[in-house]
Amino acid sequence: MSVSSLSFPYGESITWHAPDDIGLPGAALTDWLLDGGSLTARLKTQCQRFEVKVLGESELIDTASAEPMWVREVLLVLDGTPWVFARTLVPPSLLARLGNELTGLGERPLGELLFASDHFRPGRIEVASFDSCSALASLAESLGQNVPDRLWGRRRYFGCAGQELTVSEIFLPAAVTQITS
């Protein structure tokens, strides 16, 4: 994998949609996009070795809200192949409340914390698709993955103490190939 933390953040401005408001991909990928459980747990059933590769984490200004947010971007890697690009946005007040629970994750998956803790309530899911000329498609290509079609992703909200953090998960071409075959 030839990714560099010098390119952090990889995420881009994305138009997210309610699932009913967008034409969804085939049934197999849609099942993954709309799955209400832990993506981390589901991914672990597809491999022998699950890894989190941290691309970067820092406080940045969120382009959508113009507010400072703590941003964490990772790759979820199955048996040495990146399957998912994930981006987490946490508002400062929530970060102050949870401190090291979030910033101390290192290479541990956030999904384990979100679904094991009583602090978090999984919320709504939104979906988006991306052109093959997007920044995320360029990231996939830098990982040696050809992007012949649109990429698909989801954004999930997690409530905690009256605040929300968001987790965006983009399925890379290697994942889509395995999911739809």
C-alpha positions as CSV (number, residue, x, y, z in Angstrom):
1,M,0.0,0.0,0.0
2,S,1.5,3.3,-1.1
3,V,-0.5,5.9,0.8
4,S,1.1,8.9,2.5
5,S,-0.1,10.8,5.5
6,L,1.2,13.9,3.6
7,S,-2.1,13.6,1.6
8,F,-4.3,13.8,4.7
9,P,-7.2,14.6,4.6
10,Y,-8.3,12.5,1.6
11,G,-12.0,13.1,2.2
12,E,-13.9,15.5,-0.1
13,S,-17.1,17.4,-0.1
14,I,-19.9,14.9,-0.7
15,T,-23.6,15.1,-1.4
16,W,-25.3,12.5,0.8
17,H,-28.8,11.3,0.2
18,A,-31.5,9.4,2.0
19,P,-31.5,5.8,0.6
20,D,-35.0,6.4,-0.9
21,D,-33.8,9.5,-2.7
22,I,-31.1,7.9,-4.9
23,G,-30.9,5.0,-7.3
24,L,-29.0,2.4,-5.3
25,P,-26.6,-0.2,-6.8
26,G,-27.3,-3.9,-7.1
27,A,-28.8,-5.8,-4.2
28,A,-25.6,-7.2,-2.8
29,L,-23.8,-3.9,-2.4
30,T,-27.0,-2.2,-1.3
31,D,-27.3,-4.8,1.5
32,W,-23.9,-3.7,2.8
33,L,-24.6,0.0,2.4
34,L,-27.8,-0.2,4.4
35,D,-26.7,-2.7,7.0
36,G,-27.7,-1.4,10.5
37,G,-25.0,-3.4,12.3
38,S,-21.3,-2.9,12.8
39,L,-19.5,-2.7,9.4
40,T,-16.3,-3.7,11.3
41,A,-17.9,-6.9,12.6
42,R,-19.2,-7.8,9.2
43,L,-15.9,-7.1,7.4
44,K,-14.1,-9.4,9.9
45,T,-16.3,-12.3,8.8
46,Q,-14.8,-11.9,5.3
47,C,-11.2,-12.3,6.1
48,Q,-8.5,-14.0,8.2
49,R,-6.7,-10.8,9.1
50,F,-8.4,-7.4,9.7
51,E,-6.3,-4.3,10.0
52,V,-6.9,-0.6,10.4
53,K,-4.3,1.6,8.6
54,V,-4.5,5.2,10.0
55,L,-4.1,7.7,7.2
56,G,-4.3,10.7,9.5
57,E,-6.1,12.3,12.4
58,S,-6.2,15.9,13.4
59,E,-8.5,18.8,14.2
60,L,-9.5,20.5,10.9
61,I,-12.2,22.9,9.7
62,D,-15.1,20.9,8.3
63,T,-15.8,22.2,4.8
64,A,-19.5,21.5,5.0
65,S,-20.1,23.3,8.4
66,A,-17.1,25.6,8.6
67,E,-16.7,24.4,12.1
68,P,-13.7,22.8,13.7
69,M,-14.0,19.0,13.8
70,W,-11.7,16.2,14.9
71,V,-11.1,14.1,11.7
72,R,-9.8,10.6,11.5
73,E,-9.3,8.8,8.2
74,V,-8.4,5.2,7.9
75,L,-8.4,2.2,5.6
76,L,-10.0,-1.0,6.6
77,V,-7.8,-3.7,5.3
78,L,-8.8,-7.4,4.8
79,D,-6.0,-9.9,4.3
80,G,-3.7,-7.1,3.0
81,T,-6.2,-5.6,0.6
82,P,-7.9,-2.2,1.4
83,W,-11.7,-2.6,1.3
84,V,-13.0,0.6,2.9
85,F,-11.9,4.2,3.3
86,A,-13.5,5.5,6.5
87,R,-13.7,9.1,7.7
88,T,-14.9,10.1,11.2
89,L,-16.0,13.7,12.1
90,V,-16.3,14.5,15.8
91,P,-17.4,17.9,17.1
92,P,-15.1,19.5,19.7
93,S,-17.6,19.3,22.6
94,L,-18.0,15.6,22.1
95,L,-14.3,15.1,21.7
96,A,-13.7,17.0,25.0
97,R,-16.3,14.7,26.7
98,L,-14.8,11.4,25.4
99,G,-11.1,12.4,25.1
100,N,-8.9,9.4,24.8
101,E,-11.7,7.0,23.9
102,L,-11.6,8.5,20.4
103,T,-8.1,10.0,20.1
104,G,-6.4,7.0,21.6
105,L,-7.8,4.4,19.2
106,G,-4.5,4.1,17.2
107,E,-5.0,1.1,14.9
108,R,-8.0,-0.2,16.7
109,P,-11.3,0.0,14.8
110,L,-13.7,2.8,15.8
111,G,-16.6,0.4,15.0
112,E,-15.8,-1.8,18.0
113,L,-16.0,1.3,20.3
114,L,-19.2,2.6,18.8
115,F,-21.1,-0.7,19.0
116,A,-19.7,-1.9,22.4
117,S,-20.2,1.3,24.3
118,D,-23.4,2.4,25.9
119,H,-22.4,6.0,25.1
120,F,-23.4,5.7,21.4
121,R,-26.7,5.2,19.6
122,P,-26.5,4.3,16.0
123,G,-28.6,6.6,13.9
124,R,-29.7,7.2,10.3
125,I,-27.7,6.1,7.2
126,E,-27.2,8.2,4.1
127,V,-25.6,7.1,0.8
128,A,-23.6,8.6,-2.0
129,S,-21.9,7.6,-5.2
130,F,-18.7,9.0,-6.6
131,D,-17.3,9.6,-10.1
132,S,-14.2,7.8,-11.2
133,C,-12.5,11.2,-11.3
134,S,-13.1,11.9,-7.5
135,A,-10.4,12.3,-4.9
136,L,-11.5,9.0,-3.4
137,A,-11.2,7.3,-6.8
138,S,-7.7,8.7,-7.0
139,L,-7.0,7.2,-3.5
140,A,-8.2,3.8,-4.7
141,E,-6.0,4.0,-7.8
142,S,-3.0,4.9,-5.6
143,L,-3.7,1.6,-3.8
144,G,-3.5,-0.3,-7.1
145,Q,-7.2,-0.7,-7.5
146,N,-8.8,0.1,-10.9
147,V,-11.9,2.2,-10.7
148,P,-14.0,1.2,-13.7
149,D,-17.4,2.3,-12.2
150,R,-18.7,4.6,-9.6
151,L,-17.7,4.2,-6.0
152,W,-20.4,3.9,-3.3
153,G,-20.4,4.9,0.3
154,R,-22.5,5.5,3.3
155,R,-22.6,8.0,6.1
156,R,-23.8,6.9,9.5
157,Y,-24.7,9.2,12.5
158,F,-24.0,8.1,16.1
159,G,-25.6,10.0,18.9
160,C,-23.9,10.6,22.2
161,A,-24.9,13.0,25.0
162,G,-27.0,15.2,22.6
163,Q,-24.2,15.4,20.0
164,E,-23.6,13.5,16.8
165,L,-20.4,12.1,15.3
166,T,-20.5,10.9,11.8
167,V,-18.7,8.0,10.1
168,S,-18.4,7.9,6.4
169,E,-17.4,4.5,4.8
170,I,-16.6,4.3,1.1
171,F,-16.4,0.8,-0.5
172,L,-13.2,0.5,-2.6
173,P,-13.2,-1.4,-5.9
174,A,-11.7,-4.5,-4.3
175,A,-14.6,-4.7,-1.8
176,V,-17.2,-4.2,-4.5
177,T,-15.7,-7.0,-6.6
178,Q,-15.9,-9.4,-3.7
179,I,-19.3,-8.3,-2.5
180,T,-20.9,-8.5,-5.9
181,S,-19.3,-11.7,-7.2
